[in-house]
Amino acid sequence: MLLPPCVAIELDAKQSAASSAAIVVDRCDVVLGQGRCHLVVDGPPGDEEAAAPRCWRARVQAPTDAPLAATVVLHDPARPERRTVQRSVEFLPRDAPIDRWATLGLLIAALVTIEEHSATEADSDAESRAARALEAERAAALLKASLPRESRVAFDLRASALLAHGMMPGWAFGVRGEANLGSEHWKGQARVSYLPSRSEAGSAGGRQGGDFRLLAVGLGACRAGGGARRISARLCAGGDLNVTDVQGYGVTEPAQHTVAWGSLWVGLGVELRVFSHAALFAGIDGSVGLKRPSFTLDSGNFYQVPAVGGYGSAGLVVPF
């Protein structure tokens, strides 16, 4: 009775936690059979071949114990004439580390099955070739299923500090909250921006003026680039409904005015991933006002919202 192929698995010493190694071996055994996958322990050159004779050799290259990208390099040390196979896989930040290592175990088993079939096909009879072809098709389907799919829904929340100009008199500080939903590369965005009270004098003596506040609710769409890399960028466009509230002071009849107006905006941002579920980002938005409101005092025209304004932002991203 012919035994299924076996494989000796080597993990980078700097990143291989015991639990990660156990997950890789366990998932590989599910496909190849119990005890057919072995973990290579560091030792003198040649020890791994002695411990697992005539087994395939798989080296997993991954920078950390929760890698965003990893590479499997497979070869047969007993037959140097056989080709060396290399396959890379990228994970999403929200993928749990245990799922990433399980995927790598399945990937190793699938590659071994496919290569074993390819290497022995020429020496097999018709019945054996048919059986191995069916086994290779199963392994190929398993390999395809084991790779992360990019079509899964991506969702993140963002909180940021704002520095605004052209949205109310002078420079103003504020805060913003965002929710983004879609795929890894395309997302819809909903955001709320708030610029708290800021006073602006409307006369030379500063005795007349107004206290401004702004609340903006917006929708947009974003195109993100960079995938699973540590640094990524995005381009967004959309529109805001702005509500400006002004309370006059120093005038004959102080009054409060609330005006709603619209704006269109385009934004560019960059993101630095710090942990699998946390990242820092910074961005800048440019906006064009629609039907810009103006405000007056006893002395006449006081302030009109400029045609062009914008925001600078910096904050934290939490992906799910």
N, C-alpha and C positions, 0 to 999 in steps of 0.2 A: 504493500500500500504506500503510495507516494504521499509524503507529508507536504502541507502547504509551505510556501516560501517563508523564510524567516528574515528578520532585519535587526541589526544592531543600531541603536539610536544614540547619537551623541548630542548633548545640549551644551551650549556655551557655558563654561564654568562660572562666568561672572553674573549670569542671570538665571541659572537653573535652580529654583527652589525645589525642595523635595516633593511638595504637593504638585507642582507643575509637571515634573518628570513622571509622577505616578499617573496623572491624567493622560499624558501622551501615550504611555505604554498601554494603559487600560483601553483606550479607544482604538489603538492599533490592533490589540488582541481581539477586539470584537469582530474585526473583519478577517484577520489572518488566522485566528484560532488562539486559544489559551496557550500562553508560553512561547508563542512564535515571535514576539517582540521583546527585545532585551535592551536594557539601558547600559551604555558604555560608561564605566567608571575610569577616571583618570589613572593612568599607570604607564609603565615603560612601553615604548613603541612595539607594536606587534601583539600586545596582550589582548586587544579587543578581538583580533582574528582567532586567537587561541580560545578565548571564552565563547565565541560564537562562530565556529567554523562554517565556511561556505554559506554565510549569510550576507544579504545585502547590507550596505552601510549607509545610514542616513544621518546627515549633520544638520541640525536646526540652528540657523543663525538668527538671533533676535537680540536687540539691545537691552531689553529690560524684562522683568518678570510679568509685565503687563504690556506687551509690545503692540504698537499700532501697525507694524509691518514686520514680516518674518519671511525667511527663505529656507527652503528645504533642498539640500544637495544630496542626490542619491547615486551610488555607484556600487559595483560588485568587485571587491578586492581580490576575490578568487579568480576572476576572469577580467584582466585589465583591458582586453579588447572590446568589452562591452562599453557602450556609451555612458557618459555621466549626464544625469538629468538634473535640471535646476528649475524649481518652481517657486515663485514669490506670491504672497497673499497679503492684502491690506485689510485691516479691521477698522470698524467705526469706533469713535470714542465711547459710545454707550455700550459696546460689547463687553460683557463681563470677562475678566481674565480667565476664569475657568472654561468659558466657551471658546476663547481663542486657542487655548492649549488643546482642547478636545478637537477642534477643527484641524490643528496641525497633526494630531494622531491619525485622524481619518485620512488626511492628505498623504501622509507617509504610506499607510496601508494601500491606498488606491494606486499610488505611483509604483509601489513594489509589485502589485498584482499585474498592472499593465506592462511593466518592463519584463517581468518573468514570462508572461505570455509571449511578448515580442521576441525574447531571447531563445525560447524553446520551440517556437512554432515550426521552424524548418525541420526539426528532428522528430516531429510528432506524426503519428498516423492520422488518417482522416477523422476517426471518431474522437481522438484526443484533441485534435485541432478545433473541432466544433465545440467541444466542452470548454476549452480554454478561451475560444472566441466569446462564448456566452459569459464566461467569468470576466473577461476583459470589458465587455459591454456593461456589466454590473458595476465593475470598478470605476469605469468612466462616468457612469451616472452618479455614483457615490461621490466621486471627485467634484463633479459639477455642483452637487447639492451641498458639499461641505464648504464651498467658497461663500463668503458673505455676499448677500445680495444688496445692491445699491438702491433698490426700489422701495426699501422700507421707509416708513414715515419718520422724519426727523423733526424734533421739536426742541426749542431752547428758549430760555428766559434771560433777559438782559436788564441790568440796572446801571445807570450811568450818571455822572455829573456833567452839566452843560455850561458852556460859555457862549452866549448869544450876542449877535450884533445885527441891527436892522429889524429886529422883531418888536422892540420898544426903544425908547430913547437911550442912547449910549450903549455901553456894555452891560450885560446882565448875566448873573449866575442862576442856574436852575438845576432841575433833576428830570430824568426821563426813565420810563419803564417800557420794555418791549416784549412782545411774544412773537416768535417766528415758527411757522409750521409749513412743512412740505417735504421734499426729497433732500438728499445730501447737497445737491447743487442748486436747486430752485426752491425758494420759500416765499410764502406770503407773510406780510408783516403787519402787525397792529401795534401802535405806539401811543403813549400819552406823555406830553412834555409840559412842564410847569415852571414858569418864571415868577418868583414871588415879588412882593411889592418893591418898587424902585421909584424914588422921587425925582422929578425933573422940574427945575425952576423955569418959569416962563417970562420973567421980567428981570431987568438989570439988577434990581435990589434983592431978588430972590424971594420977595414976599408973596408972589403969585406962582402957581404951578399946579402940578398934578401928581398923584401917586398911581403908578401903573402896575398892573398884574396881567399875566397872560397864561391861558390854558389852551393847549393845542392837542387835538385828537386826530390821528392820521392812519392811513392805510397805504401799503406799498407792496412792491415785489422786489426780491433780491436774487442776484446770481452770484453764487459763491464758487471760489476756486481754491485749490490746494488739497482737497480731499482729506486724507488722514494725516497729512504732514503737520509738523509742529506749528508752522506759520502759514496762515492762509489769508485770503483777501476776499472782499465782496463788493459788489456794486448794486445800489438800491435806487429806486425811483418811486415816487408816489405823490400824495397830496395830503394837506392838513386842513382841518377846520379850526381856525383860531378864534378864540374869544378873548378880547381885550377889555379889561375893566379899568376905568379911570375915575378917581375921586379927586375933584378939584379942591384947592385950598387958596385962601387969600383973595377970593373973588366976592363980588357983591352977593351972589346967590350960589353958594357951594352946592354942587350937584354931582351925582354919580352916574356915569354913562357906561353901558356895556354894549359892545359892538362885536358882531360875528363877521368874519371875513375869511377868504380862502387863500391858499398858496400851493404852488407846485414845487417839489424839491427833488434833487438828485444828490445821493450821498456815496462816499467811498470810505471803506474801513479796512483795517487790518486786525488780525486776531492771533494771539500767542497762546498756545495750549500749555497750561501749567500742570494740570492733572487730567485724568481721563474724564472727569465730570466738572471741570472748572477751567476757564480761560480768561485772559485779559484782552480787552479790545480798545481801540481808539479809532475815531472817525471824524469826518467833516462833511457837513451838508450845506448845499447852496440852495436858496429858495427864491421864488419869484412871486410877489404878492398879486392877488386878484381883487379888484374893487377895494383898493386900499383906503381905510378910514382916515379921517383927519379930525382934530380936536381944536377948539378955540377957547380963549379966555376973554375977559372984558376988553383987553387991548387988541383983540383980533385973533388971527390964526396962530395957533400954538405949536401943534405937532401933527405931521402926517407920516404914516408908516412908509418907509422907503420902498422903492420898487424891488430892490434886491437885498436880501439878508442871508443869514446863515447861522449854523451851530457848529461848535467843536464839542466833541464828546469823548469821554473815557470812562471805562467801567468794567464790570464783571459779567461773564457769560456762564450760564449753567445749562449744559445740554442734557437731554433726556433720551 
